[in-house]
């Protein structure tokens, strides 16, 4: 099956991958964590979900595949309305990578952990083998398949968690602060994986506090007080000091530098990464 | 942590850390022997038959037969024998205790030593030795099951053996998932204990330096954060399983399938013969 033909995949922003209509949730009905939330995420879009701790980001993504039951409203994933009957199908359409990879492992070895999801899809052995080799190879963990998860580094564990999700070939992948426990090198590696996934047409919804990850995405949803406080591009977010403060965020270095250069009369746009910043500035150095 | 990890035995590769040596039981050791390749169901049945053979052995020739059989099968797994001996080592004091109790309480047969009203008898010595040999063989030899089978395969075999119980409403899948998750959480909980101990030590409450009574009190206070942490991790694991579409008793395909071959039948037959011989001798 062609990756772009999969359910929920399209490099162009076409039909909606996720639609929320007046969704509310609260453990205590008197104090809802989310109230009347409505939004649409088109297929193939890379969205950052930001907000201060306790703003309901993790709750929102758990509602999307019914890990928590919504109190009110309507959730549609890739054209399928979330209900008791559609839970399994929707969970196969949405993949979730959690914050702490240590708590995600079910299998005794990396291979067993990846196979856990595939066996649930009732795939043939040949298909499981194909997906195992394909996605482990793509994310560079082919040499780790026989290892116990406890033997892996933080970055390797997170790669395994991502492979175990990608092998199920979901249309939408949610990252719940997946880089927060990683070192800088592993975080950069994860960002490269996200860029590749976006290029392949995955819809990505990523909870993050990392400015570089926000900058690399296409759209930012800011949650505050149980509602949507902002729906904008990363550049618009970084130009909103009030919202940045509210979400406890700092602008990335590349962004800050480009703003200062712009003030000095050197407009270079908004580089998506420090590497892109260097590439943008390099011609100016050569022309001197 | 070492549980469930396939390792290469000493001599073939560098040895693992000291912690691994202390937790030998439940660790598979890959050598590619014929026993490793057997269906886990045949190994489970074989071990049950071995237990029966041990219980049927009531004489020195039967004990000798059991010992020879155990050594031959253990050698054929190509796992160094000291690994089997190490598996039984944690029970050495229990075996000594059983031997002493038998020796002191059984007053049958010829008296071997008499000091006043105190006497040691031949039957006490014999039954004590039998009990020690039985316990030793039972623990050392049944370690073969976990040495030659990964926990996942063992669970699959257990599920296969228990599958006839589906007719009475028992869910083998639920049972084996429960067992595998319980085993998976042993290192997790040990990690959690270490984290809490270190957190308390960093605030000046070092467990190793406390008197025994204080140590006991401190361990009780450990329970709350450790249990809370274990529940939190369990919740995360459930989210991870459910997010991957897992539902109890829903149909699943298998990547590693169970295959019963002639070697499995031969393996079972060996243990049946052993049981019959042990009972006759």
Interface residues (C-beta under 8 A of the other chain):
Chain A: X62 X65 X67 X88 X91 X92 X94 X95 X96 X98 X100 X102 X103 X104 X105 X106 X107 X108 X109 X112 X115 X116 X117 X118 X119 X120 X121 X122 X123 X124 X125 X128 X129 X146 X148 X150 X151 X164 X165 X168
Chain B: X1 X4 X5 X6 X150 X151 X152 X184 X187 X188 X233 X236 X237 X239 X240 X241 X242 X243 X244 X245 X246 X247 X250 X251 X252 X253 X254 X255 X257
